[in-house]
Amino acid sequence: MIMKSVLILCPTSREYRYLPAVAAGLNCRLRFDGFAGDYFDQQLAGVRQHKANGLDILSLIEATIDRYKDDELAGVTSGVGYPGMPVAAIMAERLGLAGPKVECVLRCEHKYYSRVAQRALVPSATPSFQLVPPEGLDADALGISFPLFLKPVKSCFSINAQKIFSLPEFRRAAATSLLPEGFLRPFNDLLKAYTGYEFDASHMLAETLLEGMQVSLEGYVFGGRVHVLGIIDSVMFPDTISFERFVYPSRLPVEVQARMTQIAEAFISGIGYDDALFNMELIYNPATGEIHIIEINPKIASQFPDLFEKVDGTSSYTPLLQIALGEEPAFARGRGEFKLAASCVLRTFADKRVLRVPSGEQLAELARIYPDANVEVAVSAGDLLSDIMQDGKSFRYGLINLGANSPEELDDKLAFCENFLDFQFAAP
């Protein structure tokens, strides 16, 4: 039997770490392509090591297609929303492979046009919103009352997304919260080439402030049919918009989860998104019973695949590869080792200098104690936390994914892991 090849664009350390085992189980071979390398990360970090006019993404796409057009690929996909999934969609169409339409991917990535489609397809789940041009808006033109939420229409890791409480604060934020031009320009080039959108990504979006219990819904579409893999509770640090942990499965009432599933099905099928995974962030207000969409991401949430494996017995990376291969996934539930699983964020709210991180020997010892513990160390000794890509409100330095059979067991395991891992910091 000829082994099929799947091209993985813009792979992160997670794809390098987890996808080979998944591919082996599906009898397929992976090819990894860094595409733009670390260009986008460098732009977000403020590093200017590229020519003044930035990245010519359209030419790079053509060169990448030319490099693989004779390789008889069976599929192309990415675990990254931007630039991975738009590029994968373009390549899939050009090479005759399974994949979503690039316009559908870009619609989700552009938060304003995503809201426009939400308002048409799921109006009850769409908050009030208003596009904010780069020059800002006068008070009489702003149709949303304070407090409100302001975010770039194209962002990453919630960078520069913030609650706004007054007009002076709004004006300052609107003038300073766009992501770097070098990050946005390739996205704007894609919009110009593949959509008829009037407004590019050099805008902000003002929205009604939402309150309640936030979740992350993971799903996929195959052959036009929307499937929900699961719903994960998104737990924030108190009085912040910084994530503390993500817990699967959600503890929301079954009826609320069913309504969320209906919203996801209506929107995703309504825009024609197909043959790909998606992630939808939603919020439920128990006081009013309302459910609203926070945002929709045309990609897998790569922090969660092993949560599904721990609880359901199958990683969500499996349908990622199956769909790329044009094969319909079969995703069973409740066949994992644990009743629940969580991705816990190691985070501080004060900038610090990293003195020490856990050694390889220490990580191996923790894996011996808790084989289900997957630890990601996001920093190195000597780093200043603020020099690492952050959300602008806190400082993340690692992740611990764990399985458990009760919330109490989860808390105990997390406390042990945090005490066991030898992170050391000093004042900056």
C-alpha positions in Angstrom: 0.0 0.0 0.0 1.3 3.4 -1.0 1.7 5.7 2.0 -0.1 9.0 1.5 1.6 12.3 2.3 0.1 15.3 4.1 1.8 18.7 4.1 1.7 20.5 7.4 2.1 24.3 7.0 3.5 26.6 9.7 4.0 23.7 12.2 4.5 24.7 15.8 6.3 22.6 18.4 3.0 20.9 19.2 2.6 19.6 15.7 6.2 18.4 15.6 5.7 16.7 18.9 2.3 15.1 18.5 1.4 14.7 14.8 4.0 11.9 13.9 2.3 9.4 16.2 -1.2 10.3 14.9 0.0 10.0 11.3 1.5 6.6 12.0 -1.8 5.4 13.3 -3.4 6.6 10.1 -0.7 5.1 7.9 0.2 8.5 6.4 3.5 10.4 6.1 4.0 14.0 7.1 5.8 16.7 5.4 6.5 19.9 7.4 6.9 23.3 5.8 7.7 26.3 7.9 6.4 28.6 5.1 7.2 32.1 6.4 9.4 30.8 9.2 9.4 33.1 12.3 8.4 36.2 10.4 5.0 36.7 12.1 6.3 35.9 15.6 9.1 38.4 15.0 6.6 41.1 13.9 4.6 40.6 17.0 7.7 40.7 19.2 8.8 44.0 17.4 11.8 42.5 15.7 12.7 44.1 12.4 14.9 41.7 10.5 13.1 41.8 7.2 13.1 44.2 4.3 11.1 47.4 4.7 8.1 46.3 2.6 7.6 43.2 4.7 6.6 39.7 3.5 5.3 39.2 -0.1 2.9 36.4 0.9 1.3 36.0 -2.5 4.7 35.3 -4.1 5.6 33.0 -1.3 2.4 31.0 -1.8 3.1 30.6 -5.5 6.6 29.4 -4.7 5.3 26.9 -2.2 2.7 25.6 -4.6 5.4 25.2 -7.3 7.6 23.3 -4.8 4.9 20.7 -4.1 2.8 20.5 -7.2 4.5 17.4 -8.5 4.8 15.6 -5.2 1.4 13.9 -5.3 0.3 15.2 -1.9 -2.8 13.6 -0.5 -3.6 16.6 1.7 -2.5 20.0 3.1 -3.5 21.5 6.4 -2.2 23.6 9.3 -2.6 23.9 13.0 -2.3 27.7 12.8 -5.0 30.1 11.8 -2.9 32.8 10.3 -1.1 32.4 8.0 -1.4 28.6 8.0 -5.1 28.0 7.2 -5.6 30.6 4.5 -2.5 29.3 2.7 -3.6 25.7 3.2 -7.0 26.6 1.7 -5.4 28.2 -1.3 -3.0 25.3 -1.9 -5.7 22.7 -1.5 -7.9 24.4 -4.1 -5.0 24.8 -6.5 -3.8 21.2 -6.0 -7.3 19.6 -6.1 -7.2 18.6 -2.5 -9.8 18.7 0.4 -10.0 22.0 2.2 -12.2 25.0 3.0 -12.7 27.9 0.7 -10.2 30.6 1.4 -12.9 33.3 1.6 -14.6 31.4 4.4 -11.3 31.2 6.3 -10.6 34.9 5.8 -14.1 35.8 6.9 -13.6 34.1 10.2 -10.1 35.6 10.6 -11.4 39.2 10.0 -13.4 39.8 13.1 -15.6 42.5 11.6 -16.8 40.5 8.6 -17.2 37.5 10.9 -19.6 39.6 13.0 -21.5 40.8 9.9 -22.1 37.1 8.9 -23.0 36.2 12.5 -25.6 39.0 12.6 -27.2 37.6 9.5 -27.1 33.9 10.4 -27.3 33.9 14.3 -28.5 37.3 15.3 -29.5 36.4 18.9 -25.9 35.1 19.5 -24.3 38.3 18.1 -23.5 41.3 20.3 -23.8 44.8 19.1 -20.6 45.9 17.3 -19.1 48.7 15.4 -16.1 49.1 13.1 -13.6 51.6 14.3 -11.3 53.2 11.6 -7.7 53.9 12.3 -8.4 57.6 13.0 -10.9 56.6 15.6 -14.5 57.8 16.1 -16.1 60.9 17.7 -18.3 60.4 20.7 -21.5 61.1 18.7 -20.5 58.5 16.1 -19.8 55.7 18.6 -23.1 53.8 18.9 -22.0 51.5 21.8 -22.1 52.7 25.4 -19.3 52.3 27.9 -18.0 50.0 29.2 -17.3 48.3 26.0 -14.8 45.8 24.5 -12.2 46.9 21.9 -10.1 44.6 19.9 -8.2 44.7 16.5 -10.2 43.0 13.7 -7.1 40.9 13.2 -5.2 39.8 16.2 -3.3 36.9 17.8 -3.4 35.6 21.4 -5.9 38.4 22.4 -3.1 41.0 22.0 -4.5 44.5 22.6 -8.0 43.2 23.3 -9.3 45.2 26.3 -12.2 46.5 28.3 -12.7 50.2 27.8 -14.5 52.4 30.4 -14.4 56.0 29.0 -14.1 58.1 25.9 -10.5 59.3 26.6 -9.4 55.7 27.2 -11.2 54.6 24.0 -9.4 57.2 21.9 -6.0 56.3 23.3 -6.6 52.6 22.7 -8.0 53.0 19.2 -4.9 55.0 18.2 -2.4 52.5 19.7 -3.9 49.0 19.6 -3.4 47.8 16.0 -0.9 45.1 15.6 2.3 45.9 13.7 2.0 46.8 10.1 4.4 44.0 9.1 2.0 41.5 10.7 -1.1 42.9 9.0 0.1 43.7 5.5 0.3 40.0 4.3 -3.3 39.5 5.7 -4.4 42.6 3.8 -2.8 41.3 0.7 -4.8 38.1 1.1 -8.0 40.0 1.6 -7.4 42.0 -1.6 -6.5 39.0 -3.7 -9.3 36.6 -2.4 -12.2 38.7 -1.2 -14.1 41.8 -2.2 -14.0 43.2 1.4 -14.1 47.0 1.6 -12.4 47.2 5.0 -8.9 45.8 5.5 -7.4 44.7 8.9 -6.2 48.2 9.8 -9.3 48.7 11.9 -10.6 48.0 15.4 -13.9 46.5 16.5 -15.9 47.9 19.4 -18.4 45.5 20.9 -20.9 45.3 23.8 -19.2 44.0 26.9 -20.2 40.4 27.5 -20.5 38.7 30.9 -20.8 35.1 31.9 -19.2 31.7 31.6 -16.8 31.3 28.7 -16.3 28.1 26.7 -14.4 26.9 23.7 -16.3 24.7 21.2 -14.2 22.4 19.0 -15.7 21.0 15.8 -15.1 20.0 12.2 -17.0 19.9 9.0 -16.8 17.1 6.5 -18.9 16.9 3.3 -21.0 19.8 4.4 -22.0 18.3 7.8 -20.9 20.1 11.0 -19.8 17.9 13.9 -19.0 19.1 17.4 -16.1 17.3 19.1 -16.7 18.8 22.5 -17.1 21.9 24.6 -14.3 23.1 27.0 -14.8 25.4 29.9 -12.5 28.5 29.7 -11.6 29.6 33.3 -10.2 33.0 33.8 -8.1 34.4 36.6 -10.4 36.4 38.8 -11.2 39.9 37.5 -9.1 39.4 34.4 -9.4 38.3 30.8 -6.3 36.0 31.1 -7.0 32.3 31.0 -6.2 30.2 34.0 -7.2 26.8 32.7 -9.3 25.0 30.1 -11.3 22.1 31.4 -12.9 19.3 29.3 -15.8 18.3 29.3 -17.7 21.5 30.1 -19.8 21.5 33.2 -22.5 23.7 31.6 -26.0 22.3 31.5 -26.7 19.9 28.7 -29.5 22.2 27.3 -27.0 25.1 27.1 -24.5 23.0 25.3 -27.1 21.9 22.9 -28.0 25.5 22.1 -24.3 26.3 21.6 -24.1 23.4 19.1 -27.1 24.7 17.2 -25.4 28.1 17.0 -22.2 26.6 15.7 -24.0 24.5 13.1 -26.0 27.5 11.8 -23.1 29.8 11.4 -20.5 27.3 10.1 -22.8 25.8 7.5 -24.3 29.2 6.7 -21.0 30.7 5.6 -20.1 27.5 3.6 -17.1 26.5 5.7 -16.3 22.9 4.9 -13.7 20.2 5.1 -11.7 21.6 8.0 -11.7 22.0 11.8 -12.9 25.1 13.6 -12.9 26.6 17.1 -15.7 28.8 18.4 -15.4 30.8 21.7 -18.8 31.5 23.3 -20.1 32.9 26.5 -23.2 32.0 28.5 -24.8 34.4 30.9 -26.7 32.3 33.5 -28.6 35.4 34.8 -30.2 36.1 31.4 -29.9 32.7 29.7 -28.2 34.4 26.7 -25.4 32.8 24.6 -23.2 35.0 22.5 -20.3 34.3 20.2 -17.0 35.8 21.2 -15.1 34.8 18.1 -14.7 32.0 15.5 -11.3 30.6 14.6 -10.9 28.6 11.3 -8.5 26.1 12.9 -7.9 23.5 15.5 -7.1 24.8 19.0 -3.7 23.1 19.4 -3.8 23.4 23.2 -6.6 20.8 23.4 -5.8 17.7 21.3 -4.5 15.7 24.2 -7.5 16.8 26.4 -9.7 14.9 24.0 -7.3 11.9 24.0 -7.3 11.8 27.8 -11.1 11.8 28.0 -12.3 10.3 24.7 -9.3 8.2 23.7 -8.7 10.1 20.4 -6.7 13.2 19.9 -8.4 16.0 17.9 -5.3 15.9 15.7 -6.7 12.7 14.3 -9.7 14.4 12.5 -7.3 17.1 11.4 -5.3 14.6 9.3 -8.3 12.5 8.3 -10.1 15.5 6.8 -7.0 16.6 5.0 -6.8 13.1 3.5 -10.4 13.4 2.4 -11.5 10.7 4.9 -14.5 11.0 7.2 -13.6 11.0 10.8 -15.1 8.6 13.3 -14.8 10.3 16.7 -15.9 8.2 19.7 -16.5 9.7 23.2 -15.7 8.6 26.7 -13.1 6.0 25.8 -10.1 7.7 27.4 -8.4 7.0 30.7 -9.9 10.0 32.6 -13.3 11.6 33.2 -11.9 15.1 32.7 -8.8 16.8 31.5 -7.4 20.4 31.7 -4.8 22.6 30.1 -3.5 24.8 33.0 -1.6 28.0 32.2 1.5 28.9 34.2 1.2 32.7 34.4 2.3 35.7 36.5 0.9 39.2 36.5 4.3 40.9 37.2 7.2 41.0 34.7 10.1 38.9 35.9 13.5 37.7 34.8 13.8 33.9 34.3 16.6 32.5 36.4 15.9 28.8 36.0 13.5 26.5 34.1 12.9 22.8 34.8 15.7 20.5 33.5 15.1 17.6 31.1 15.7 15.2 34.0 13.1 16.9 36.1 10.5 16.8 33.3 11.3 13.1 32.8 10.8 12.4 36.5 7.5 14.2 36.5 6.4 12.1 33.5 7.3 9.0 35.5 5.2 10.2 38.5 2.3 11.4 36.2 2.6 9.8 32.8 -0.4 11.9 31.6 1.2 15.2 32.4 2.2 17.1 29.3 4.4 20.1 30.1 5.3 23.0 27.8 8.1 25.3 28.9 7.6 28.6 27.1 10.7 30.5 28.4 14.5 30.0 28.8 16.8 31.0 31.6 17.8 34.6 31.1 14.6 35.7 29.4 12.6 38.7 30.5 9.0 37.6 30.4 7.9 40.7 28.7 10.2 39.9 25.8 8.2 36.8 25.0 5.0 37.1 23.0 2.3 37.9 25.6 -1.3 39.1 25.8 -0.2 42.5 27.1 -1.9 41.9 30.5 0.0 39.0 32.0 3.0 36.9 31.5 2.7 33.2 30.5 5.7 31.0 31.0 4.3 27.5 30.5 1.5 25.0 30.3 0.6 21.8 32.1 -2.0 19.4 30.6 -3.4 16.9 33.0 -6.1 14.2 33.3 -8.1 13.4 36.4 -11.3 11.7 37.6 -12.6 14.5 39.7 -12.0 18.3 40.0 -10.4 17.7 43.4 -7.9 15.2 41.9 -7.1 17.7 39.2 -6.4 20.5 41.7 -4.1 18.2 43.7 -2.2 17.0 40.7 -1.8 20.6 39.4 -0.5 21.8 42.8 2.0 19.0 42.9 3.3 19.7 39.4 3.6 23.5 40.1 5.6 22.8 43.3 7.7 20.1 41.6 8.7 22.1 38.5 11.7 24.3 39.3 10.9 27.6 37.7 12.8 30.4 39.4 12.4 34.2 38.8 13.8 37.5 39.9 12.8 41.1 39.6 13.4 42.4 36.0 
